[in-house]
Amino acid sequence: MSQILINNKVYSYSDIQIGKHKPKTTDEYQVFKFIKAWLDGQMEFVVSTSGSTGKPKPITISRNQMILSAQKTGAFLGLKKGNTTLVCLSPDHIAGKMMLVRTLVLGLKATFITPSANPYKQLIGAYDLVALVPLQVQNILKNKISSQLFYKTKNILIGGAPLLYKLERKLSGATNQIYHTYGMTETVSHVALKNISKGEKTYKAIPGMLFSNDSRGCLKITNPMFNPKTLQTNDVITLISDTSFIWKGRADFIINTGGIKIQIEVLELQIQEILTSIDLSCDFFIFPQEDELLGQKVCLAITIKNFKLADLLKRSLPQFHNPKSIFVLNNFIYNKSGKLDRKACIEKIQS
């Protein structure tokens, strides 16, 4: 397509390339900057990691890598020239940039709106492709009109963070195609998709990806578009085949308490099921603290005070899995890409 709709104003790609535009926001500036660089034939792009698991770092990605990724996603989803797409993620990060690349490479008809908690509030129709983070999905589903448009969207990619058990269960059975993605900046967006509208538990590779695991049970991804061709991750998985796996959590998200190793993400899933059983909906996460007796103790940060919860968790969880300390915060801190900033939340607790 020869044009893009940015915050309700139409811009031709030719005008963007010659600089005939006036961005009103930082996000608009980043969109114009990236599109111009792409149209000018720029061969390498520097993208920063999200910083959700460590200090953000710059990574150089080639144009060819981005083209191949867009083509593989298009083939997996059956996207065609002229299909409509909504770009509502920050263009600063790989997810937002790759939505723009898919637009340009696949010839999609794109609409960009400034990222917000509920981008669907600004819409009057559905799209063929939208990428969201879980926090956006939660807010969209709270609004009746937004929720209707969400379920009319043909393909929805949800990424950037794990899905809450309750949210994943709610999306199961939807008639549109809703996928939870697995990927990172280093993999140039997602390399595997799990169709949660069909209730799938397994991530399936997009074309060309091959999976294996190391001695720790952590995922290794092989693909010609990577540099180097095999990428070692810190994600603990159950390998189903060389093109599918079940994600369990991060190897560095383990609490060693009293000699018992606890995978944080698995424990969070167990707690989510317990909260769902008593119809309690709130944000929470598990983190370790140093303990003289146990080495590390399990701690729970949560956004709601419930005096019965501590007793319920004590009855429902194994002894060492039970949170030894519970901290109540009015709200959690999220980074610009919509991911929970655990480090900032913990610093808030400690202060």
C-alpha positions as a Markdown table, in Angstrom:
| # | Residue | x | y | z |
|---|---|---|---|---|
| 1 | Met | 0.0 | 0.0 | 0.0 |
| 2 | Ser | 1.2 | 3.6 | -0.7 |
| 3 | Gln | 0.0 | 5.3 | 2.5 |
| 4 | Ile | -0.5 | 4.9 | 6.2 |
| 5 | Leu | -3.0 | 6.3 | 8.7 |
| 6 | Ile | -1.2 | 7.8 | 11.7 |
| 7 | Asn | -3.4 | 9.1 | 14.5 |
| 8 | Asn | -6.3 | 9.8 | 12.1 |
| 9 | Lys | -4.2 | 11.5 | 9.5 |
| 10 | Val | -3.2 | 10.0 | 6.2 |
| 11 | Tyr | 0.4 | 10.2 | 5.0 |
| 12 | Ser | 1.8 | 8.9 | 1.7 |
| 13 | Tyr | 5.0 | 6.9 | 1.9 |
| 14 | Ser | 6.5 | 9.2 | -0.7 |
| 15 | Asp | 5.8 | 12.3 | 1.5 |
| 16 | Ile | 7.3 | 10.5 | 4.5 |
| 17 | Gln | 10.4 | 9.6 | 2.5 |
| 18 | Ile | 11.1 | 13.2 | 1.5 |
| 19 | Gly | 10.4 | 14.5 | 5.1 |
| 20 | Lys | 7.0 | 16.1 | 4.3 |
| 21 | His | 5.5 | 15.5 | 7.7 |
| 22 | Lys | 5.3 | 17.1 | 11.1 |
| 23 | Pro | 5.2 | 14.6 | 14.0 |
| 24 | Lys | 3.2 | 15.7 | 17.0 |
| 25 | Thr | 4.4 | 13.1 | 19.5 |
| 26 | Thr | 7.6 | 11.2 | 20.2 |
| 27 | Asp | 5.9 | 8.0 | 19.0 |
| 28 | Glu | 4.9 | 9.6 | 15.7 |
| 29 | Tyr | 8.5 | 10.8 | 15.2 |
| 30 | Gln | 9.8 | 7.3 | 15.7 |
| 31 | Val | 7.3 | 5.9 | 13.2 |
| 32 | Phe | 8.2 | 8.5 | 10.6 |
| 33 | Lys | 11.9 | 8.0 | 11.3 |
| 34 | Phe | 11.7 | 4.2 | 10.8 |
| 35 | Ile | 9.6 | 4.3 | 7.7 |
| 36 | Lys | 11.9 | 6.8 | 6.1 |
| 37 | Ala | 15.0 | 4.7 | 6.9 |
| 38 | Trp | 13.3 | 1.6 | 5.5 |
| 39 | Leu | 12.2 | 3.3 | 2.3 |
| 40 | Asp | 15.8 | 4.8 | 1.9 |
| 41 | Gly | 17.1 | 1.2 | 2.0 |
| 42 | Gln | 18.8 | 1.2 | 5.3 |
| 43 | Met | 20.4 | -2.2 | 5.8 |
| 44 | Glu | 20.9 | -2.4 | 9.6 |
| 45 | Phe | 18.8 | -1.2 | 12.5 |
| 46 | Val | 19.8 | -0.9 | 16.2 |
| 47 | Val | 17.0 | -2.0 | 18.6 |
| 48 | Ser | 17.1 | -2.0 | 22.4 |
| 49 | Thr | 16.0 | -5.1 | 24.4 |
| 50 | Ser | 13.1 | -4.5 | 26.7 |
| 51 | Gly | 15.1 | -4.8 | 30.0 |
| 52 | Ser | 12.5 | -7.0 | 31.6 |
| 53 | Thr | 15.1 | -9.6 | 32.5 |
| 54 | Gly | 18.2 | -7.4 | 32.8 |
| 55 | Lys | 19.7 | -4.1 | 31.8 |
| 56 | Pro | 18.5 | -3.0 | 28.3 |
| 57 | Lys | 21.2 | -3.5 | 25.6 |
| 58 | Pro | 21.4 | -2.4 | 22.0 |
| 59 | Ile | 21.2 | -5.1 | 19.3 |
| 60 | Thr | 21.9 | -4.7 | 15.6 |
| 61 | Ile | 19.4 | -6.4 | 13.3 |
| 62 | Ser | 19.8 | -6.6 | 9.5 |
| 63 | Arg | 17.1 | -5.6 | 7.0 |
| 64 | Asn | 17.1 | -9.1 | 5.6 |
| 65 | Gln | 16.4 | -10.6 | 9.0 |
| 66 | Met | 13.4 | -8.4 | 9.4 |
| 67 | Ile | 12.1 | -9.2 | 5.9 |
| 68 | Leu | 12.4 | -12.9 | 6.5 |
| 69 | Ser | 10.6 | -12.6 | 9.8 |
| 70 | Ala | 7.8 | -10.6 | 8.3 |
| 71 | Gln | 7.4 | -13.1 | 5.4 |
| 72 | Lys | 7.4 | -16.1 | 7.7 |
| 73 | Thr | 4.7 | -14.6 | 9.9 |
| 74 | Gly | 2.7 | -13.7 | 6.9 |
| 75 | Ala | 2.9 | -17.2 | 5.6 |
| 76 | Phe | 1.9 | -18.7 | 9.0 |
| 77 | Leu | -1.1 | -16.4 | 9.4 |
| 78 | Gly | -2.1 | -16.4 | 5.7 |
| 79 | Leu | -1.8 | -12.6 | 5.4 |
| 80 | Lys | -2.3 | -11.1 | 1.9 |
| 81 | Lys | -1.6 | -7.7 | 0.3 |
| 82 | Gly | -4.3 | -5.2 | 1.3 |
| 83 | Asn | -5.1 | -6.9 | 4.6 |
| 84 | Thr | -5.6 | -4.3 | 7.4 |
| 85 | Thr | -3.3 | -4.0 | 10.4 |
| 86 | Leu | -3.3 | -1.9 | 13.6 |
| 87 | Val | 0.0 | -0.8 | 15.0 |
| 88 | Cys | -0.5 | 0.2 | 18.6 |
| 89 | Leu | 2.8 | -0.8 | 20.2 |
| 90 | Ser | 5.8 | 1.4 | 20.8 |
| 91 | Pro | 8.0 | 1.8 | 17.7 |
| 92 | Asp | 11.0 | 2.0 | 20.0 |
| 93 | His | 10.9 | -1.7 | 20.5 |
| 94 | Ile | 11.1 | -4.7 | 18.2 |
| 95 | Ala | 7.4 | -5.6 | 18.4 |
| 96 | Gly | 6.3 | -2.2 | 17.2 |
| 97 | Lys | 9.0 | -2.0 | 14.6 |
| 98 | Met | 8.1 | -5.4 | 13.2 |
| 99 | Met | 4.5 | -4.5 | 12.8 |
| 100 | Leu | 5.7 | -1.6 | 10.6 |
| 101 | Val | 8.0 | -4.0 | 8.7 |
| 102 | Arg | 5.1 | -6.4 | 8.1 |
| 103 | Thr | 3.1 | -3.5 | 6.8 |
| 104 | Leu | 5.8 | -2.5 | 4.3 |
| 105 | Val | 7.0 | -6.0 | 3.3 |
| 106 | Leu | 3.6 | -7.6 | 3.0 |
| 107 | Gly | 1.7 | -4.6 | 1.5 |
| 108 | Leu | -0.7 | -4.3 | 4.4 |
| 109 | Lys | -3.1 | -1.3 | 4.9 |
| 110 | Ala | -1.8 | 0.1 | 8.2 |
| 111 | Thr | -3.2 | 2.3 | 10.9 |
| 112 | Phe | -0.9 | 3.6 | 13.7 |
| 113 | Ile | -2.3 | 5.0 | 16.9 |
| 114 | Thr | -0.3 | 6.1 | 19.9 |
| 115 | Pro | 0.1 | 3.2 | 22.3 |
| 116 | Ser | -2.3 | 3.2 | 25.2 |
| 117 | Ala | -3.9 | 0.9 | 27.8 |
| 118 | Asn | -6.9 | 0.3 | 25.6 |
| 119 | Pro | -6.1 | 1.2 | 21.9 |
| 120 | Tyr | -9.5 | -0.3 | 20.9 |
| 121 | Lys | -11.3 | 2.7 | 22.5 |
| 122 | Gln | -10.3 | 4.7 | 19.4 |
| 123 | Leu | -11.5 | 2.2 | 16.8 |
| 124 | Ile | -14.7 | 1.9 | 14.9 |
| 125 | Gly | -13.9 | -1.4 | 13.1 |
| 126 | Ala | -11.9 | -4.6 | 13.3 |
| 127 | Tyr | -8.6 | -5.5 | 11.6 |
| 128 | Asp | -6.9 | -8.5 | 10.0 |
| 129 | Leu | -3.9 | -8.3 | 12.3 |
| 130 | Val | -3.2 | -6.6 | 15.6 |
| 131 | Ala | -0.3 | -7.1 | 18.1 |
| 132 | Leu | -0.9 | -6.4 | 21.8 |
| 133 | Val | 0.7 | -6.9 | 25.2 |
| 134 | Pro | -1.3 | -8.7 | 27.9 |
| 135 | Leu | -2.0 | -5.5 | 29.9 |
| 136 | Gln | -3.7 | -4.0 | 26.8 |
| 137 | Val | -5.8 | -7.1 | 26.4 |
| 138 | Gln | -7.0 | -7.0 | 30.0 |
| 139 | Asn | -8.1 | -3.4 | 29.6 |
| 140 | Ile | -9.8 | -4.0 | 26.2 |
| 141 | Leu | -11.9 | -6.8 | 27.6 |
| 142 | Lys | -13.2 | -4.6 | 30.4 |
| 143 | Asn | -15.0 | -2.4 | 27.9 |
| 144 | Lys | -18.0 | -3.8 | 26.1 |
| 145 | Ile | -17.5 | -2.1 | 22.8 |
| 146 | Ser | -13.8 | -2.7 | 22.8 |
| 147 | Ser | -14.3 | -6.3 | 23.6 |
| 148 | Gln | -16.7 | -6.8 | 20.7 |
| 149 | Leu | -14.1 | -5.3 | 18.2 |
| 150 | Phe | -11.4 | -7.5 | 19.8 |
| 151 | Tyr | -13.3 | -10.6 | 19.1 |
| 152 | Lys | -14.0 | -9.5 | 15.5 |
| 153 | Thr | -10.2 | -9.0 | 14.8 |
| 154 | Lys | -9.1 | -11.8 | 12.6 |
| 155 | Asn | -5.6 | -12.4 | 14.0 |
| 156 | Ile | -4.3 | -11.2 | 17.3 |
| 157 | Leu | -0.7 | -11.6 | 18.5 |
| 158 | Ile | -0.2 | -11.2 | 22.2 |
| 159 | Gly | 3.4 | -11.0 | 23.5 |
| 160 | Gly | 5.9 | -9.3 | 25.7 |
| 161 | Ala | 4.9 | -11.1 | 28.9 |
| 162 | Pro | 3.3 | -14.4 | 30.2 |
| 163 | Leu | -0.5 | -14.6 | 30.2 |
| 164 | Leu | -2.4 | -14.9 | 33.4 |
| 165 | Tyr | -4.1 | -18.2 | 33.8 |
| 166 | Lys | -7.5 | -16.5 | 34.1 |
| 167 | Leu | -7.0 | -14.4 | 30.9 |
| 168 | Glu | -5.8 | -17.4 | 28.9 |
| 169 | Arg | -8.8 | -19.4 | 30.0 |
| 170 | Lys | -11.1 | -16.6 | 29.1 |
| 171 | Leu | -9.7 | -16.3 | 25.5 |
| 172 | Ser | -9.9 | -20.1 | 24.9 |
| 173 | Gly | -12.8 | -20.9 | 22.6 |
| 174 | Ala | -12.8 | -17.5 | 20.8 |
| 175 | Thr | -13.8 | -17.8 | 17.1 |
| 176 | Asn | -11.0 | -15.5 | 15.9 |
| 177 | Gln | -7.4 | -16.5 | 16.0 |
| 178 | Ile | -5.6 | -15.4 | 19.1 |
| 179 | Tyr | -2.0 | -16.3 | 19.6 |
| 180 | His | 0.4 | -16.0 | 22.4 |
| 181 | Thr | 3.9 | -15.4 | 21.0 |
| 182 | Tyr | 7.3 | -16.6 | 22.0 |
| 183 | Gly | 10.2 | -14.4 | 20.9 |
| 184 | Met | 12.7 | -11.7 | 21.9 |
| 185 | Thr | 14.6 | -8.8 | 20.3 |
| 186 | Glu | 17.4 | -11.2 | 19.5 |
| 187 | Thr | 15.0 | -13.4 | 17.4 |
| 188 | Val | 13.6 | -10.4 | 15.5 |
| 189 | Ser | 10.2 | -10.7 | 17.1 |
| 190 | His | 8.4 | -14.1 | 17.6 |
| 191 | Val | 9.7 | -17.5 | 16.5 |
| 192 | Ala | 6.8 | -19.6 | 17.8 |
| 193 | Leu | 3.0 | -19.1 | 18.3 |
| 194 | Lys | 0.5 | -20.8 | 20.6 |
| 195 | Asn | -3.1 | -20.6 | 19.5 |
| 196 | Ile | -4.8 | -19.9 | 22.8 |
| 197 | Ser | -8.2 | -19.4 | 21.2 |
| 198 | Lys | -8.0 | -23.2 | 20.4 |
| 199 | Gly | -6.8 | -23.9 | 23.9 |
| 200 | Glu | -3.3 | -25.0 | 22.7 |
| 201 | Lys | -0.6 | -25.4 | 25.4 |
| 202 | Thr | 2.3 | -25.9 | 22.9 |
| 203 | Tyr | 4.2 | -23.3 | 21.0 |
| 204 | Lys | 4.6 | -24.1 | 17.3 |
| 205 | Ala | 7.5 | -22.8 | 15.2 |
| 206 | Ile | 6.9 | -20.4 | 12.4 |
| 207 | Pro | 8.4 | -21.7 | 9.1 |
| 208 | Gly | 12.2 | -22.3 | 9.2 |
| 209 | Met | 12.7 | -22.4 | 13.0 |
| 210 | Leu | 14.2 | -25.5 | 14.7 |
| 211 | Phe | 14.2 | -26.1 | 18.5 |
| 212 | Ser | 16.4 | -28.2 | 20.8 |
| 213 | Asn | 17.4 | -28.0 | 24.4 |
| 214 | Asp | 20.7 | -28.0 | 26.4 |
| 215 | Ser | 21.7 | -29.9 | 29.5 |
| 216 | Arg | 19.7 | -27.5 | 31.7 |
| 217 | Gly | 16.5 | -28.1 | 29.7 |
| 218 | Cys | 16.8 | -24.6 | 28.2 |
| 219 | Leu | 15.6 | -23.8 | 24.7 |
| 220 | Lys | 18.0 | -23.5 | 21.8 |
| 221 | Ile | 16.7 | -21.9 | 18.5 |
| 222 | Thr | 18.3 | -22.6 | 15.2 |
| 223 | Asn | 17.6 | -20.6 | 12.0 |
| 224 | Pro | 19.7 | -19.3 | 9.1 |
| 225 | Met | 18.5 | -15.7 | 9.6 |
| 226 | Phe | 20.1 | -15.6 | 13.1 |
| 227 | Asn | 23.7 | -14.5 | 13.7 |
| 228 | Pro | 25.0 | -16.8 | 15.0 |
| 229 | Lys | 22.6 | -19.4 | 13.5 |
| 230 | Thr | 21.9 | -21.0 | 16.9 |
| 231 | Leu | 20.6 | -18.9 | 19.8 |
| 232 | Gln | 20.9 | -20.2 | 23.3 |
| 233 | Thr | 18.1 | -19.0 | 25.6 |
| 234 | Asn | 17.6 | -19.1 | 29.4 |
| 235 | Asp | 14.0 | -20.4 | 29.0 |
| 236 | Val | 13.3 | -23.8 | 30.6 |
| 237 | Ile | 11.1 | -25.8 | 28.3 |
| 238 | Thr | 9.6 | -29.3 | 27.7 |
| 239 | Leu | 10.7 | -30.1 | 24.1 |
| 240 | Ile | 7.9 | -31.8 | 22.2 |
| 241 | Ser | 9.6 | -32.0 | 18.8 |
| 242 | Asp | 12.1 | -29.9 | 16.8 |
| 243 | Thr | 9.3 | -27.5 | 15.9 |
| 244 | Ser | 7.3 | -27.4 | 19.2 |
| 245 | Phe | 7.7 | -27.0 | 22.9 |
| 246 | Ile | 6.0 | -26.1 | 26.2 |
| 247 | Trp | 7.4 | -23.1 | 28.0 |
| 248 | Lys | 7.9 | -23.5 | 31.8 |
| 249 | Gly | 9.9 | -20.4 | 32.9 |
| 250 | Arg | 13.3 | -18.8 | 33.0 |
| 251 | Ala | 16.3 | -20.6 | 34.4 |
| 252 | Asp | 17.2 | -17.5 | 36.3 |
| 253 | Phe | 13.7 | -17.2 | 37.8 |
| 254 | Ile | 14.3 | -19.9 | 40.3 |
| 255 | Ile | 14.2 | -19.5 | 44.1 |
| 256 | Asn | 16.4 | -21.9 | 46.2 |
| 257 | Thr | 14.6 | -22.0 | 49.5 |
| 258 | Gly | 15.8 | -24.5 | 52.1 |
| 259 | Gly | 17.4 | -26.6 | 49.3 |
| 260 | Ile | 14.2 | -26.7 | 47.4 |
| 261 | Lys | 14.3 | -25.2 | 43.9 |
| 262 | Ile | 11.1 | -23.4 | 42.9 |
| 263 | Gln | 10.4 | -22.1 | 39.4 |
| 264 | Ile | 8.8 | -18.7 | 39.9 |
| 265 | Glu | 6.5 | -18.8 | 36.8 |
| 266 | Val | 5.1 | -22.3 | 37.8 |
| 267 | Leu | 4.4 | -21.1 | 41.3 |
| 268 | Glu | 2.7 | -17.9 | 39.9 |
| 269 | Leu | 0.5 | -20.1 | 37.8 |
| 270 | Gln | -0.5 | -22.2 | 40.8 |
| 271 | Ile | -1.4 | -19.1 | 42.8 |
| 272 | Gln | -3.4 | -17.7 | 39.8 |
| 273 | Glu | -5.5 | -20.9 | 39.8 |
| 274 | Ile | -6.1 | -20.4 | 43.6 |
| 275 | Leu | -7.1 | -16.8 | 43.1 |
| 276 | Thr | -9.4 | -17.8 | 40.3 |
| 277 | Ser | -11.1 | -20.5 | 42.5 |
| 278 | Ile | -12.2 | -17.7 | 44.9 |
| 279 | Asp | -13.0 | -15.2 | 42.1 |
| 280 | Leu | -10.2 | -12.8 | 43.2 |
| 281 | Ser | -8.8 | -10.8 | 40.3 |
| 282 | Cys | -5.6 | -8.8 | 40.9 |
| 283 | Asp | -2.0 | -8.3 | 39.9 |
| 284 | Phe | 0.7 | -10.2 | 41.7 |
| 285 | Phe | 4.1 | -11.7 | 41.3 |
| 286 | Ile | 6.6 | -13.8 | 43.2 |
| 287 | Phe | 10.1 | -12.8 | 44.1 |
| 288 | Pro | 12.9 | -14.0 | 46.5 |
| 289 | Gln | 14.4 | -12.3 | 49.5 |
| 290 | Glu | 17.5 | -13.4 | 51.4 |
| 291 | Asp | 16.8 | -15.4 | 54.6 |
| 292 | Glu | 19.2 | -16.5 | 57.3 |
| 293 | Leu | 17.6 | -19.9 | 57.8 |
| 294 | Leu | 16.4 | -20.8 | 54.2 |
| 295 | Gly | 19.0 | -19.0 | 52.1 |
| 296 | Gln | 16.1 | -17.4 | 50.2 |
| 297 | Lys | 12.4 | -17.1 | 51.1 |
| 298 | Val | 9.4 | -16.9 | 48.8 |
| 299 | Cys | 7.7 | -13.5 | 48.8 |
| 300 | Leu | 4.4 | -12.4 | 47.2 |
| 301 | Ala | 3.7 | -8.9 | 45.9 |
| 302 | Ile | 0.0 | -8.2 | 45.3 |
| 303 | Thr | -2.3 | -5.2 | 44.6 |
| 304 | Ile | -5.1 | -6.1 | 46.9 |
| 305 | Lys | -5.3 | -6.8 | 50.6 |
| 306 | Asn | -7.2 | -10.0 | 51.5 |
| 307 | Phe | -6.8 | -11.3 | 55.0 |
| 308 | Lys | -8.0 | -14.8 | 54.1 |
| 309 | Leu | -5.5 | -15.2 | 51.2 |
| 310 | Ala | -2.5 | -16.0 | 53.4 |
| 311 | Asp | -4.3 | -18.9 | 55.1 |
| 312 | Leu | -5.7 | -20.1 | 51.8 |
| 313 | Leu | -2.2 | -20.2 | 50.2 |
| 314 | Lys | -0.8 | -22.0 | 53.3 |
| 315 | Arg | -3.5 | -24.7 | 53.0 |
| 316 | Ser | -3.2 | -25.0 | 49.2 |
| 317 | Leu | 0.6 | -24.9 | 48.5 |
| 318 | Pro | 3.5 | -27.1 | 49.6 |
| 319 | Gln | 5.4 | -25.9 | 52.7 |
| 320 | Phe | 8.4 | -24.3 | 50.9 |
| 321 | His | 6.2 | -22.9 | 48.1 |
| 322 | Asn | 4.1 | -20.9 | 50.5 |
| 323 | Pro | 4.9 | -17.2 | 50.5 |
| 324 | Lys | 6.7 | -16.3 | 53.8 |
| 325 | Ser | 6.1 | -12.6 | 53.3 |
| 326 | Ile | 3.2 | -10.8 | 51.5 |
| 327 | Phe | 3.6 | -7.1 | 50.3 |
| 328 | Val | 0.6 | -5.1 | 49.2 |
| 329 | Leu | 1.2 | -2.3 | 46.6 |
| 330 | Asn | -1.5 | 0.1 | 45.3 |
| 331 | Asn | -0.2 | -0.5 | 41.8 |
| 332 | Phe | 2.6 | -2.1 | 39.9 |
| 333 | Ile | 5.2 | -0.5 | 37.6 |
| 334 | Tyr | 5.3 | -1.4 | 33.9 |
| 335 | Asn | 7.9 | -0.4 | 31.4 |
| 336 | Lys | 7.2 | 1.3 | 28.1 |
| 337 | Ser | 6.7 | -2.0 | 26.3 |
| 338 | Gly | 4.0 | -3.0 | 28.7 |
| 339 | Lys | 6.0 | -5.6 | 30.7 |
| 340 | Leu | 5.9 | -5.8 | 34.4 |
| 341 | Asp | 9.1 | -4.1 | 35.8 |
| 342 | Arg | 9.8 | -6.5 | 38.7 |
| 343 | Lys | 13.0 | -4.8 | 39.6 |
| 344 | Ala | 11.3 | -1.4 | 40.0 |
| 345 | Cys | 8.5 | -3.0 | 42.0 |
| 346 | Ile | 10.9 | -4.7 | 44.3 |
| 347 | Glu | 12.8 | -1.5 | 44.8 |
| 348 | Lys | 9.5 | 0.2 | 45.7 |
| 349 | Ile | 8.8 | -2.5 | 48.3 |
| 350 | Gln | 12.3 | -2.3 | 49.8 |
| 351 | Ser | 12.0 | 1.5 | 50.1 |
